[in-house]
Amino acid sequence: MEARDGEDEGVVCEEIERLRTMVCSLSFYCAYVILAHITITAVNIMLQKIKLQNEEWEINFSSPIGKKGGFGQVFRGLGKSGDVAVKKLSINASQAAHREMEIGAELRKQSFQNIVPVLDYGQDANSDGYFLIMPVCDRSLQEYIDKQGTVGTTEAISVLLEILNGLEEVKDLTHRDLKPDNILFHEGRWKIADFGIAKFVEDSTSLETLRGFLTRAYAAPEQWLSERPTAATDIYALGCIAHALVTGSPPFNPQDGDFKKQHLEVSPPHLEMLPAPVSALVSQMLRKHQSARPARPRCISVLKSAGTTVTTGPLASLAKAVDTVAKQTAIEEAKRAAIYEARRKREQLFQEMKLVLVKIQQNMFDQIEKAAGTLCQIDLNSCKVRMGNGSLEIDTLNGIIFSGPPAASQDFRGQKSGWDIVGNMTVSLQQNFQERLYVRSADLILARPPGTEEYRWYEVSFWGFANNRNEPYSLNNVSELAKALGAASSHHLAHPVTPIDGEDEDSFIARWIELFSKAAEGRLAKPLSLPLGAL
């Protein structure tokens, strides 16, 4: 009986094991089916369909090609003829006001040697995204540089010539974002990609928006200043590419300071490893002013002749001289550009801060008019207010801006005193009482005091030993002001230099309204002693 029970128990165990195996097999099959379904779903999600001008395409957002650029990202995609590269632009239809990509149509209907073909383009019919369809290329020039480190002279010249040929093929267009990432190797040639994208963004938005998309290491000075790019803008970028080819990096980099300052003011490194005519050409490509850069035909001519010219004897000496002069010219040109940029910044600062002084004048005149009513006459054209025997003028129309060259700035900007004077205006009060004229005036200077970083408006006036009855007086001359704020001058401060804007505006207005009131009554007189104390 016990044996029988043992046999039954064994049969039961076998049956349980068989059922367990069946369940496991079934579970594995179900899991496989579920996994396959998830995979298919994921692929379908990743392969998003887009409908452009000419046909439908599939784009795989999980498979990017290269690094994301300022204007967009490239992904792998599929079309009727196979694999393609799909660029999704950073700008969308709402930002571009649903503008048509006309440049895409122009490039698609032509055939080029050194321009990457455009297979399709435009806004997706089912979304607000803009796309550009291109063939899949072998590699970018940036990837090639990263792998090689540097490129030999002969190969570098060959690459530059292919890029120039591409620019010549569409000579009426400016690329605006030329860089190694946009130079692609396709069908045995280096070709320019993304032609027209920067122009599309500029036309759709603004130059300021375009500047935010630019590749900082390759952006020309005019692009940093939000000026209109030209063919010379691409020449500048090509000069940067030349540096990247033979040194492994563009001429300017973040380790050397601010990109904008470098592109606007700093002379690029000299490429000693290139033949003299080529290194001179690259220096000329990187000139700060557009009109000073060589045109494309000249660049092509110099590069083509570089490989065939034999420089021996006198020609070798001349080539060396050309190289030296080009280097010196680049340095001098960078200095001039730095001076120009400094002037531009100071003029911009003065014009902005001038509005502050105009507002102070308006506030003062408003307070006088509110108190005096029809007894005062305000002439905004001459910036004057008159009442009784007094006439008060704040001349905000004829401000003097100092933006001279560095040699002069050492004298005019008050380097000895430490004051940096950007410009000045004047406030003047006349009292004509009993046929006696008394004039009291002060300079209003936009300046940065010694040891500070902030520019403000300050009031300053002077006195001397010449028994001038019109004291305190203004100088209204930036050069004399700089000297007077220093040590050696015949003009002496009538009072401490006093700020007048911001939290000090009310004190300035009250001070001159008080003086104007005295002049109106004929009670204003030259101070009994000078200098005065704090205002």
LINZI-V232287 format. One record per backbone hydrogen bond with DSSP energy under -1.0 kcal/mol. NH is the residue of the N-H (numbers start at 1). CO is the residue of the C=O. Records with the same first field share a line. If there is no record, write none. Layout:
BEGIN
NH = CO ; CO
END
This chain:
BEGIN
5 = 1
6 = 2
7 = 3
8 = 4
9 = 5
10 = 6
11 = 7
12 = 8
13 = 9
14 = 10
15 = 11
16 = 12
17 = 13
18 = 14
19 = 15
20 = 16
21 = 17
22 = 18
23 = 19
24 = 20
25 = 21
26 = 22
27 = 23
28 = 24
29 = 25
30 = 26
31 = 27
32 = 28
33 = 29
34 = 30
35 = 31
36 = 32
37 = 33
38 = 34
39 = 35
40 = 36
41 = 37
42 = 38
43 = 39
44 = 40
45 = 41
46 = 42
47 = 43
48 = 46 ; 59
50 = 57
52 = 55
53 = 121
57 = 50
58 = 78
59 = 48
60 = 76
61 = 46
63 = 60
65 = 74
69 = 72
73 = 88
75 = 86
76 = 63
77 = 84
78 = 58
79 = 82
82 = 79
84 = 77
85 = 134
86 = 75
87 = 132
88 = 73
89 = 130
90 = 71
93 = 128
96 = 92
98 = 93
99 = 96
102 = 100
105 = 101
106 = 102
107 = 103
108 = 104
109 = 105
110 = 107
116 = 192
119 = 133
120 = 133
122 = 131
124 = 129
125 = 51
127 = 124
131 = 122
132 = 87
133 = 120
134 = 85
138 = 185
141 = 180 ; 183
142 = 180
144 = 140
145 = 141
146 = 142
147 = 143
148 = 144
149 = 145
150 = 148
151 = 245
156 = 152
157 = 153
158 = 154
159 = 155
160 = 156
161 = 157
162 = 158
163 = 159
164 = 160
165 = 161
166 = 162
167 = 163
168 = 164
169 = 165
171 = 168
173 = 170
182 = 179
183 = 180
184 = 191
185 = 139
186 = 189
189 = 186
191 = 184
192 = 114
193 = 182
197 = 194
200 = 196
201 = 197
202 = 198
203 = 199
204 = 200
205 = 201
210 = 206
211 = 207
212 = 208
213 = 210
218 = 215
223 = 220
224 = 220
225 = 221
226 = 223
227 = 222
233 = 230
235 = 231
236 = 232
237 = 233
238 = 234
239 = 235
240 = 236
241 = 237
242 = 238
243 = 239
244 = 240
245 = 241
246 = 242
247 = 243
248 = 244
256 = 253
257 = 254
262 = 258
263 = 259
264 = 260
265 = 261
266 = 262
272 = 270
274 = 271
279 = 275
280 = 276
281 = 277
282 = 278
283 = 279
284 = 280
285 = 281
286 = 282
287 = 284
292 = 289
293 = 290
299 = 295
300 = 296
301 = 297
302 = 298
303 = 299
304 = 300
305 = 301
306 = 302
309 = 305
315 = 312
317 = 313
318 = 314
319 = 315
320 = 316
321 = 317
322 = 318
323 = 319
324 = 320
325 = 321
326 = 322
327 = 323
328 = 324
329 = 325
330 = 326
331 = 327
332 = 328
333 = 329
334 = 330
335 = 331
336 = 332
337 = 333
338 = 334
339 = 335
340 = 336
341 = 337
342 = 338
343 = 339
344 = 340
345 = 341
346 = 342
347 = 343
348 = 344
349 = 345
350 = 346
351 = 347
352 = 348
353 = 349
354 = 350
357 = 353
358 = 354
359 = 355
360 = 356
361 = 357
362 = 358
363 = 359
364 = 360
365 = 361
366 = 362
367 = 363
368 = 364
369 = 365
370 = 366
371 = 367
372 = 368
373 = 369
375 = 372
376 = 373
377 = 386
379 = 384
384 = 379
385 = 392
386 = 377
387 = 390
389 = 520
390 = 387
391 = 430
392 = 385
393 = 428
394 = 383
395 = 426
396 = 394
400 = 424
402 = 422
409 = 405
410 = 406
411 = 408
412 = 408
413 = 409
418 = 414
420 = 448
422 = 446
423 = 446
424 = 400
425 = 444
427 = 442
428 = 393
429 = 440
430 = 391
431 = 438
432 = 389
433 = 436
436 = 433
438 = 431
440 = 429
441 = 472
442 = 427
443 = 460
444 = 425
445 = 458
446 = 423
447 = 456
448 = 420
452 = 449
456 = 447
458 = 445
459 = 498
460 = 443
462 = 473
463 = 492
471 = 469
473 = 462
481 = 477
482 = 478
483 = 479
484 = 480
485 = 481
486 = 483
492 = 463
494 = 461
498 = 459
500 = 457
504 = 501
505 = 502
508 = 504
509 = 505
510 = 506
511 = 507
512 = 508
513 = 509
514 = 510
515 = 511
516 = 512
517 = 513
518 = 514
519 = 515
520 = 516
521 = 517
523 = 518
532 = 494
END
